[in-house]
Amino acid sequence: MILISVQIIVSILLILTVLLQMQGSGLSTTFGGGGEFFRSKRSIEKILYFLTIILAALFGILSLVLLIPPGR
């Protein structure tokens, strides 16, 4: 039950990081604006990029772990 809750939280965070990375149509314009602050936006994009990779890997690992029957 705990792993399922963790997977739900990870999946929500993964969706949010992907939406924040979408350029032009996503939420990136909310926080990044039109690109006036290139350096700060670039560092935020870099953090979101690595966070997306980590969350995707964690989501995949959790999915594989949840495939194992509970009796084993």
PDB file of N, CA, C and O in Angstrom:
ATOM      1  N   MET A   1       0.827  -1.197   0.000  1.00  0.00           N
ATOM      2  CA  MET A   1       0.000   0.000   0.000  1.00  0.00           C
ATOM      3  C   MET A   1       0.871   1.261   0.000  1.00  0.00           C
ATOM      4  O   MET A   1       0.536   2.267  -0.625  1.00  0.00           O
ATOM      5  N   ILE A   2       1.982   1.180   0.708  1.00  0.00           N
ATOM      6  CA  ILE A   2       2.876   2.347   0.763  1.00  0.00           C
ATOM      7  C   ILE A   2       3.517   2.588  -0.603  1.00  0.00           C
ATOM      8  O   ILE A   2       3.653   3.733  -1.035  1.00  0.00           O
ATOM      9  N   LEU A   3       3.912   1.507  -1.281  1.00  0.00           N
ATOM     10  CA  LEU A   3       4.546   1.667  -2.587  1.00  0.00           C
ATOM     11  C   LEU A   3       3.584   2.260  -3.612  1.00  0.00           C
ATOM     12  O   LEU A   3       3.990   3.042  -4.472  1.00  0.00           O
ATOM     13  N   ILE A   4       2.318   1.890  -3.521  1.00  0.00           N
ATOM     14  CA  ILE A   4       1.336   2.452  -4.443  1.00  0.00           C
ATOM     15  C   ILE A   4       1.172   3.950  -4.194  1.00  0.00           C
ATOM     16  O   ILE A   4       1.068   4.730  -5.141  1.00  0.00           O
ATOM     17  N   SER A   5       1.149   4.348  -2.934  1.00  0.00           N
ATOM     18  CA  SER A   5       1.046   5.768  -2.610  1.00  0.00           C
ATOM     19  C   SER A   5       2.270   6.536  -3.099  1.00  0.00           C
ATOM     20  O   SER A   5       2.148   7.645  -3.619  1.00  0.00           O
ATOM     21  N   VAL A   6       3.446   5.943  -2.931  1.00  0.00           N
ATOM     22  CA  VAL A   6       4.685   6.586  -3.403  1.00  0.00           C
ATOM     23  C   VAL A   6       4.661   6.707  -4.919  1.00  0.00           C
ATOM     24  O   VAL A   6       5.092   7.723  -5.465  1.00  0.00           O
ATOM     25  N   GLN A   7       4.157   5.673  -5.611  1.00  0.00           N
ATOM     26  CA  GLN A   7       4.104   5.734  -7.062  1.00  0.00           C
ATOM     27  C   GLN A   7       3.126   6.810  -7.537  1.00  0.00           C
ATOM     28  O   GLN A   7       3.387   7.481  -8.536  1.00  0.00           O
ATOM     29  N   ILE A   8       2.024   6.979  -6.848  1.00  0.00           N
ATOM     30  CA  ILE A   8       1.068   8.030  -7.218  1.00  0.00           C
ATOM     31  C   ILE A   8       1.712   9.408  -7.049  1.00  0.00           C
ATOM     32  O   ILE A   8       1.557  10.278  -7.906  1.00  0.00           O
ATOM     33  N   ILE A   9       2.429   9.601  -5.952  1.00  0.00           N
ATOM     34  CA  ILE A   9       3.095  10.884  -5.715  1.00  0.00           C
ATOM     35  C   ILE A   9       4.166  11.137  -6.769  1.00  0.00           C
ATOM     36  O   ILE A   9       4.281  12.246  -7.289  1.00  0.00           O
ATOM     37  N   VAL A  10       4.951  10.104  -7.086  1.00  0.00           N
ATOM     38  CA  VAL A  10       6.003  10.245  -8.102  1.00  0.00           C
ATOM     39  C   VAL A  10       5.388  10.549  -9.460  1.00  0.00           C
ATOM     40  O   VAL A  10       5.918  11.374 -10.204  1.00  0.00           O
ATOM     41  N   SER A  11       4.284   9.900  -9.794  1.00  0.00           N
ATOM     42  CA  SER A  11       3.666  10.147 -11.098  1.00  0.00           C
ATOM     43  C   SER A  11       3.107  11.571 -11.195  1.00  0.00           C
ATOM     44  O   SER A  11       3.196  12.195 -12.252  1.00  0.00           O
ATOM     45  N   ILE A  12       2.540  12.082 -10.116  1.00  0.00           N
ATOM     46  CA  ILE A  12       2.046  13.466 -10.123  1.00  0.00           C
ATOM     47  C   ILE A  12       3.204  14.446 -10.279  1.00  0.00           C
ATOM     48  O   ILE A  12       3.113  15.406 -11.043  1.00  0.00           O
ATOM     49  N   LEU A  13       4.296  14.199  -9.551  1.00  0.00           N
ATOM     50  CA  LEU A  13       5.470  15.071  -9.681  1.00  0.00           C
ATOM     51  C   LEU A  13       6.069  14.992 -11.085  1.00  0.00           C
ATOM     52  O   LEU A  13       6.525  16.004 -11.619  1.00  0.00           O
ATOM     53  N   LEU A  14       6.072  13.807 -11.683  1.00  0.00           N
ATOM     54  CA  LEU A  14       6.592  13.636 -13.036  1.00  0.00           C
ATOM     55  C   LEU A  14       5.747  14.417 -14.039  1.00  0.00           C
ATOM     56  O   LEU A  14       6.287  15.067 -14.934  1.00  0.00           O
ATOM     57  N   ILE A  15       4.434  14.355 -13.895  1.00  0.00           N
ATOM     58  CA  ILE A  15       3.544  15.108 -14.780  1.00  0.00           C
ATOM     59  C   ILE A  15       3.801  16.612 -14.639  1.00  0.00           C
ATOM     60  O   ILE A  15       3.851  17.332 -15.636  1.00  0.00           O
ATOM     61  N   LEU A  16       3.962  17.076 -13.411  1.00  0.00           N
ATOM     62  CA  LEU A  16       4.211  18.501 -13.181  1.00  0.00           C
ATOM     63  C   LEU A  16       5.535  18.947 -13.788  1.00  0.00           C
ATOM     64  O   LEU A  16       5.605  20.021 -14.385  1.00  0.00           O
ATOM     65  N   THR A  17       6.592  18.138 -13.645  1.00  0.00           N
ATOM     66  CA  THR A  17       7.883  18.541 -14.216  1.00  0.00           C
ATOM     67  C   THR A  17       7.838  18.567 -15.738  1.00  0.00           C
ATOM     68  O   THR A  17       8.466  19.423 -16.363  1.00  0.00           O
ATOM     69  N   VAL A  18       7.096  17.631 -16.342  1.00  0.00           N
ATOM     70  CA  VAL A  18       6.979  17.643 -17.804  1.00  0.00           C
ATOM     71  C   VAL A  18       6.188  18.865 -18.258  1.00  0.00           C
ATOM     72  O   VAL A  18       6.546  19.502 -19.249  1.00  0.00           O
ATOM     73  N   LEU A  19       5.120  19.194 -17.544  1.00  0.00           N
ATOM     74  CA  LEU A  19       4.340  20.380 -17.910  1.00  0.00           C
ATOM     75  C   LEU A  19       5.144  21.662 -17.751  1.00  0.00           C
ATOM     76  O   LEU A  19       4.996  22.590 -18.545  1.00  0.00           O
ATOM     77  N   LEU A  20       5.981  21.718 -16.745  1.00  0.00           N
ATOM     78  CA  LEU A  20       6.803  22.912 -16.554  1.00  0.00           C
ATOM     79  C   LEU A  20       7.863  23.064 -17.640  1.00  0.00           C
ATOM     80  O   LEU A  20       8.313  24.177 -17.913  1.00  0.00           O
ATOM     81  N   GLN A  21       8.263  21.962 -18.257  1.00  0.00           N
ATOM     82  CA  GLN A  21       9.292  22.025 -19.303  1.00  0.00           C
ATOM     83  C   GLN A  21       8.738  22.394 -20.668  1.00  0.00           C
ATOM     84  O   GLN A  21       9.487  22.860 -21.526  1.00  0.00           O
ATOM     85  N   MET A  22       7.462  22.199 -20.888  1.00  0.00           N
ATOM     86  CA  MET A  22       6.882  22.463 -22.206  1.00  0.00           C
ATOM     87  C   MET A  22       7.032  23.939 -22.545  1.00  0.00           C
ATOM     88  O   MET A  22       6.578  24.805 -21.797  1.00  0.00           O
ATOM     89  N   GLN A  23       7.665  24.219 -23.666  1.00  0.00           N
ATOM     90  CA  GLN A  23       7.932  25.605 -24.046  1.00  0.00           C
ATOM     91  C   GLN A  23       6.793  26.143 -24.893  1.00  0.00           C
ATOM     92  O   GLN A  23       6.320  25.482 -25.817  1.00  0.00           O
ATOM     93  N   GLY A  24       6.365  27.336 -24.570  1.00  0.00           N
ATOM     94  CA  GLY A  24       5.342  27.992 -25.365  1.00  0.00           C
ATOM     95  C   GLY A  24       3.924  27.695 -24.932  1.00  0.00           C
ATOM     96  O   GLY A  24       3.116  28.612 -24.791  1.00  0.00           O
ATOM     97  N   SER A  25       3.606  26.419 -24.717  1.00  0.00           N
ATOM     98  CA  SER A  25       2.220  26.092 -24.402  1.00  0.00           C
ATOM     99  C   SER A  25       2.034  25.583 -22.984  1.00  0.00           C
ATOM    100  O   SER A  25       0.901  25.470 -22.517  1.00  0.00           O
ATOM    101  N   GLY A  26       3.113  25.276 -22.296  1.00  0.00           N
ATOM    102  CA  GLY A  26       2.983  24.731 -20.956  1.00  0.00           C
ATOM    103  C   GLY A  26       3.029  25.801 -19.887  1.00  0.00           C
ATOM    104  O   GLY A  26       2.733  26.968 -20.140  1.00  0.00           O
ATOM    105  N   LEU A  27       3.400  25.393 -18.704  1.00  0.00           N
ATOM    106  CA  LEU A  27       3.471  26.315 -17.579  1.00  0.00           C
ATOM    107  C   LEU A  27       4.820  27.028 -17.506  1.00  0.00           C
ATOM    108  O   LEU A  27       5.045  27.822 -16.593  1.00  0.00           O
ATOM    109  N   SER A  28       5.718  26.758 -18.451  1.00  0.00           N
ATOM    110  CA  SER A  28       7.041  27.375 -18.386  1.00  0.00           C
ATOM    111  C   SER A  28       6.981  28.882 -18.558  1.00  0.00           C
ATOM    112  O   SER A  28       7.815  29.601 -18.008  1.00  0.00           O
ATOM    113  N   THR A  29       6.001  29.372 -19.316  1.00  0.00           N
ATOM    114  CA  THR A  29       5.894  30.817 -19.492  1.00  0.00           C
ATOM    115  C   THR A  29       5.398  31.497 -18.224  1.00  0.00           C
ATOM    116  O   THR A  29       5.614  32.694 -18.038  1.00  0.00           O
ATOM    117  N   THR A  30       4.744  30.755 -17.360  1.00  0.00           N
ATOM    118  CA  THR A  30       4.266  31.324 -16.103  1.00  0.00           C
ATOM    119  C   THR A  30       5.437  31.740 -15.229  1.00  0.00           C
ATOM    120  O   THR A  30       5.421  32.814 -14.629  1.00  0.00           O
ATOM    121  N   PHE A  31       6.449  30.894 -15.157  1.00  0.00           N
ATOM    122  CA  PHE A  31       7.585  31.149 -14.283  1.00  0.00           C
ATOM    123  C   PHE A  31       8.766  31.753 -15.030  1.00  0.00           C
ATOM    124  O   PHE A  31       9.543  32.509 -14.446  1.00  0.00           O
ATOM    125  N   GLY A  32       8.913  31.435 -16.304  1.00  0.00           N
ATOM    126  CA  GLY A  32      10.074  31.890 -17.045  1.00  0.00           C
ATOM    127  C   GLY A  32       9.855  33.148 -17.839  1.00  0.00           C
ATOM    128  O   GLY A  32      10.816  33.822 -18.209  1.00  0.00           O
ATOM    129  N   GLY A  33       8.622  33.477 -18.107  1.00  0.00           N
ATOM    130  CA  GLY A  33       8.338  34.664 -18.905  1.00  0.00           C
ATOM    131  C   GLY A  33       8.704  34.451 -20.355  1.00  0.00           C
ATOM    132  O   GLY A  33       8.638  33.334 -20.868  1.00  0.00           O
ATOM    133  N   GLY A  34       9.087  35.517 -21.003  1.00  0.00           N
ATOM    134  CA  GLY A  34       9.406  35.451 -22.419  1.00  0.00           C
ATOM    135  C   GLY A  34      10.875  35.254 -22.703  1.00  0.00           C
ATOM    136  O   GLY A  34      11.292  35.415 -23.850  1.00  0.00           O
ATOM    137  N   GLY A  35      11.671  34.915 -21.724  1.00  0.00           N
ATOM    138  CA  GLY A  35      13.082  34.683 -21.931  1.00  0.00           C
ATOM    139  C   GLY A  35      13.945  35.879 -21.613  1.00  0.00           C
ATOM    140  O   GLY A  35      15.087  35.951 -22.068  1.00  0.00           O
ATOM    141  N   GLU A  36      13.432  36.819 -20.845  1.00  0.00           N
ATOM    142  CA  GLU A  36      14.219  38.002 -20.516  1.00  0.00           C
ATOM    143  C   GLU A  36      15.388  37.665 -19.590  1.00  0.00           C
ATOM    144  O   GLU A  36      16.448  38.285 -19.670  1.00  0.00           O
ATOM    145  N   PHE A  37      15.194  36.707 -18.738  1.00  0.00           N
ATOM    146  CA  PHE A  37      16.224  36.306 -17.781  1.00  0.00           C
ATOM    147  C   PHE A  37      16.766  34.945 -18.193  1.00  0.00           C
ATOM    148  O   PHE A  37      16.364  33.916 -17.650  1.00  0.00           O
ATOM    149  N   PHE A  38      17.665  34.948 -19.139  1.00  0.00           N
ATOM    150  CA  PHE A  38      18.135  33.709 -19.752  1.00  0.00           C
ATOM    151  C   PHE A  38      18.855  32.820 -18.751  1.00  0.00           C
ATOM    152  O   PHE A  38      18.624  31.611 -18.734  1.00  0.00           O
ATOM    153  N   ARG A  39      19.709  33.376 -17.930  1.00  0.00           N
ATOM    154  CA  ARG A  39      20.503  32.566 -17.009  1.00  0.00           C
ATOM    155  C   ARG A  39      19.639  31.887 -15.963  1.00  0.00           C
ATOM    156  O   ARG A  39      19.783  30.686 -15.735  1.00  0.00           O
ATOM    157  N   SER A  40      18.749  32.624 -15.324  1.00  0.00           N
ATOM    158  CA  SER A  40      17.922  32.021 -14.285  1.00  0.00           C
ATOM    159  C   SER A  40      16.981  30.983 -14.877  1.00  0.00           C
ATOM    160  O   SER A  40      16.736  29.945 -14.263  1.00  0.00           O
ATOM    161  N   LYS A  41      16.456  31.254 -16.057  1.00  0.00           N
ATOM    162  CA  LYS A  41      15.572  30.292 -16.702  1.00  0.00           C
ATOM    163  C   LYS A  41      16.350  29.044 -17.100  1.00  0.00           C
ATOM    164  O   LYS A  41      15.840  27.928 -17.004  1.00  0.00           O
ATOM    165  N   ARG A  42      17.561  29.236 -17.538  1.00  0.00           N
ATOM    166  CA  ARG A  42      18.377  28.110 -17.965  1.00  0.00           C
ATOM    167  C   ARG A  42      18.689  27.201 -16.781  1.00  0.00           C
ATOM    168  O   ARG A  42      18.662  25.979 -16.921  1.00  0.00           O
ATOM    169  N   SER A  43      18.981  27.772 -15.632  1.00  0.00           N
ATOM    170  CA  SER A  43      19.300  26.943 -14.478  1.00  0.00           C
ATOM    171  C   SER A  43      18.056  26.203 -13.988  1.00  0.00           C
ATOM    172  O   SER A  43      18.153  25.061 -13.539  1.00  0.00           O
ATOM    173  N   ILE A  44      16.892  26.842 -14.070  1.00  0.00           N
ATOM    174  CA  ILE A  44      15.656  26.170 -13.678  1.00  0.00           C
ATOM    175  C   ILE A  44      15.338  25.042 -14.653  1.00  0.00           C
ATOM    176  O   ILE A  44      14.909  23.964 -14.241  1.00  0.00           O
ATOM    177  N   GLU A  45      15.545  25.284 -15.934  1.00  0.00           N
ATOM    178  CA  GLU A  45      15.304  24.244 -16.934  1.00  0.00           C
ATOM    179  C   GLU A  45      16.238  23.063 -16.723  1.00  0.00           C
ATOM    180  O   GLU A  45      15.836  21.913 -16.900  1.00  0.00           O
ATOM    181  N   LYS A  46      17.467  23.334 -16.350  1.00  0.00           N
ATOM    182  CA  LYS A  46      18.432  22.272 -16.109  1.00  0.00           C
ATOM    183  C   LYS A  46      18.013  21.416 -14.915  1.00  0.00           C
ATOM    184  O   LYS A  46      18.100  20.189 -14.957  1.00  0.00           O
ATOM    185  N   ILE A  47      17.560  22.075 -13.856  1.00  0.00           N
ATOM    186  CA  ILE A  47      17.097  21.344 -12.673  1.00  0.00           C
ATOM    187  C   ILE A  47      15.869  20.508 -13.026  1.00  0.00           C
ATOM    188  O   ILE A  47      15.778  19.346 -12.630  1.00  0.00           O
ATOM    189  N   LEU A  48      14.925  21.090 -13.768  1.00  0.00           N
ATOM    190  CA  LEU A  48      13.732  20.348 -14.167  1.00  0.00           C
ATOM    191  C   LEU A  48      14.077  19.166 -15.056  1.00  0.00           C
ATOM    192  O   LEU A  48      13.449  18.112 -14.957  1.00  0.00           O
ATOM    193  N   TYR A  49      15.064  19.329 -15.919  1.00  0.00           N
ATOM    194  CA  TYR A  49      15.492  18.254 -16.810  1.00  0.00           C
ATOM    195  C   TYR A  49      16.016  17.065 -16.010  1.00  0.00           C
ATOM    196  O   TYR A  49      15.611  15.927 -16.247  1.00  0.00           O
ATOM    197  N   PHE A  50      16.910  17.328 -15.067  1.00  0.00           N
ATOM    198  CA  PHE A  50      17.461  16.234 -14.266  1.00  0.00           C
ATOM    199  C   PHE A  50      16.420  15.654 -13.315  1.00  0.00           C
ATOM    200  O   PHE A  50      16.418  14.450 -13.061  1.00  0.00           O
ATOM    201  N   LEU A  51      15.542  16.491 -12.792  1.00  0.00           N
ATOM    202  CA  LEU A  51      14.478  16.007 -11.921  1.00  0.00           C
ATOM    203  C   LEU A  51      13.520  15.094 -12.686  1.00  0.00           C
ATOM    204  O   LEU A  51      13.027  14.110 -12.134  1.00  0.00           O
ATOM    205  N   THR A  52      13.253  15.417 -13.953  1.00  0.00           N
ATOM    206  CA  THR A  52      12.397  14.578 -14.782  1.00  0.00           C
ATOM    207  C   THR A  52      13.033  13.217 -15.010  1.00  0.00           C
ATOM    208  O   THR A  52      12.349  12.194 -14.959  1.00  0.00           O
ATOM    209  N   ILE A  53      14.331  13.195 -15.261  1.00  0.00           N
ATOM    210  CA  ILE A  53      15.030  11.922 -15.466  1.00  0.00           C
ATOM    211  C   ILE A  53      14.978  11.077 -14.199  1.00  0.00           C
ATOM    212  O   ILE A  53      14.713   9.876 -14.263  1.00  0.00           O
ATOM    213  N   ILE A  54      15.226  11.690 -13.062  1.00  0.00           N
ATOM    214  CA  ILE A  54      15.214  10.955 -11.792  1.00  0.00           C
ATOM    215  C   ILE A  54      13.819  10.427 -11.492  1.00  0.00           C
ATOM    216  O   ILE A  54      13.666   9.272 -11.096  1.00  0.00           O
ATOM    217  N   LEU A  55      12.800  11.261 -11.677  1.00  0.00           N
ATOM    218  CA  LEU A  55      11.432  10.830 -11.407  1.00  0.00           C
ATOM    219  C   LEU A  55      10.984   9.737 -12.371  1.00  0.00           C
ATOM    220  O   LEU A  55      10.270   8.818 -11.967  1.00  0.00           O
ATOM    221  N   ALA A  56      11.388   9.818 -13.637  1.00  0.00           N
ATOM    222  CA  ALA A  56      11.027   8.783 -14.602  1.00  0.00           C
ATOM    223  C   ALA A  56      11.685   7.448 -14.245  1.00  0.00           C
ATOM    224  O   ALA A  56      11.052   6.396 -14.339  1.00  0.00           O
ATOM    225  N   ALA A  57      12.940   7.494 -13.841  1.00  0.00           N
ATOM    226  CA  ALA A  57      13.624   6.266 -13.434  1.00  0.00           C
ATOM    227  C   ALA A  57      12.977   5.682 -12.179  1.00  0.00           C
ATOM    228  O   ALA A  57      12.778   4.471 -12.085  1.00  0.00           O
ATOM    229  N   LEU A  58      12.655   6.530 -11.232  1.00  0.00           N
ATOM    230  CA  LEU A  58      12.001   6.081 -10.003  1.00  0.00           C
ATOM    231  C   LEU A  58      10.624   5.496 -10.297  1.00  0.00           C
ATOM    232  O   LEU A  58      10.233   4.492  -9.702  1.00  0.00           O
ATOM    233  N   PHE A  59       9.894   6.120 -11.208  1.00  0.00           N
ATOM    234  CA  PHE A  59       8.582   5.606 -11.601  1.00  0.00           C
ATOM    235  C   PHE A  59       8.711   4.230 -12.245  1.00  0.00           C
ATOM    236  O   PHE A  59       7.923   3.330 -11.955  1.00  0.00           O
ATOM    237  N   GLY A  60       9.705   4.064 -13.119  1.00  0.00           N
ATOM    238  CA  GLY A  60       9.925   2.761 -13.762  1.00  0.00           C
ATOM    239  C   GLY A  60      10.300   1.684 -12.767  1.00  0.00           C
ATOM    240  O   GLY A  60       9.794   0.564 -12.843  1.00  0.00           O
ATOM    241  N   ILE A  61      11.179   2.009 -11.836  1.00  0.00           N
ATOM    242  CA  ILE A  61      11.597   1.038 -10.818  1.00  0.00           C
ATOM    243  C   ILE A  61      10.417   0.654  -9.930  1.00  0.00           C
ATOM    244  O   ILE A  61      10.217  -0.524  -9.633  1.00  0.00           O
ATOM    245  N   LEU A  62       9.641   1.645  -9.509  1.00  0.00           N
ATOM    246  CA  LEU A  62       8.463   1.357  -8.689  1.00  0.00           C
ATOM    247  C   LEU A  62       7.457   0.489  -9.443  1.00  0.00           C
ATOM    248  O   LEU A  62       6.843  -0.400  -8.854  1.00  0.00           O
ATOM    249  N   SER A  63       7.289   0.738 -10.721  1.00  0.00           N
ATOM    250  CA  SER A  63       6.366  -0.068 -11.521  1.00  0.00           C
ATOM    251  C   SER A  63       6.823  -1.515 -11.584  1.00  0.00           C
ATOM    252  O   SER A  63       6.011  -2.434 -11.473  1.00  0.00           O
ATOM    253  N   LEU A  64       8.124  -1.718 -11.762  1.00  0.00           N
ATOM    254  CA  LEU A  64       8.646  -3.086 -11.798  1.00  0.00           C
ATOM    255  C   LEU A  64       8.530  -3.770 -10.431  1.00  0.00           C
ATOM    256  O   LEU A  64       8.218  -4.959 -10.360  1.00  0.00           O
ATOM    257  N   VAL A  65       8.772  -3.046  -9.376  1.00  0.00           N
ATOM    258  CA  VAL A  65       8.663  -3.614  -8.032  1.00  0.00           C
ATOM    259  C   VAL A  65       7.212  -3.993  -7.729  1.00  0.00           C
ATOM    260  O   VAL A  65       6.959  -5.015  -7.091  1.00  0.00           O
ATOM    261  N   LEU A  66       6.276  -3.187  -8.176  1.00  0.00           N
ATOM    262  CA  LEU A  66       4.863  -3.487  -7.928  1.00  0.00           C
ATOM    263  C   LEU A  66       4.344  -4.646  -8.754  1.00  0.00           C
ATOM    264  O   LEU A  66       3.261  -5.161  -8.474  1.00  0.00           O
ATOM    265  N   LEU A  67       5.090  -5.072  -9.768  1.00  0.00           N
ATOM    266  CA  LEU A  67       4.702  -6.245 -10.553  1.00  0.00           C
ATOM    267  C   LEU A  67       4.962  -7.539  -9.780  1.00  0.00           C
ATOM    268  O   LEU A  67       4.350  -8.563 -10.083  1.00  0.00           O
ATOM    269  N   ILE A  68       5.838  -7.514  -8.809  1.00  0.00           N
ATOM    270  CA  ILE A  68       6.176  -8.710  -8.039  1.00  0.00           C
ATOM    271  C   ILE A  68       4.992  -9.045  -7.122  1.00  0.00           C
ATOM    272  O   ILE A  68       4.510  -8.187  -6.383  1.00  0.00           O
ATOM    273  N   PRO A  69       4.530 -10.296  -7.177  1.00  0.00           N
ATOM    274  CA  PRO A  69       3.402 -10.665  -6.300  1.00  0.00           C
ATOM    275  C   PRO A  69       3.789 -10.515  -4.826  1.00  0.00           C
ATOM    276  O   PRO A  69       4.939 -10.747  -4.454  1.00  0.00           O
ATOM    277  N   PRO A  70       2.812 -10.122  -3.981  1.00  0.00           N
ATOM    278  CA  PRO A  70       3.124  -9.871  -2.559  1.00  0.00           C
ATOM    279  C   PRO A  70       3.512 -11.129  -1.784  1.00  0.00           C
ATOM    280  O   PRO A  70       4.094 -11.004  -0.706  1.00  0.00           O
ATOM    281  N   GLY A  71       3.225 -12.315  -2.270  1.00  0.00           N
ATOM    282  CA  GLY A  71       3.552 -13.542  -1.537  1.00  0.00           C
ATOM    283  C   GLY A  71       5.011 -13.931  -1.615  1.00  0.00           C
ATOM    284  O   GLY A  71       5.432 -14.835  -0.893  1.00  0.00           O
ATOM    285  N   ARG A  72       5.793 -13.296  -2.448  1.00  0.00           N
ATOM    286  CA  ARG A  72       7.199 -13.705  -2.630  1.00  0.00           C
ATOM    287  C   ARG A  72       8.136 -12.899  -1.796  1.00  0.00           C
ATOM    288  O   ARG A  72       9.346 -13.120  -1.837  1.00  0.00           O
TER     289      ARG A  72
END
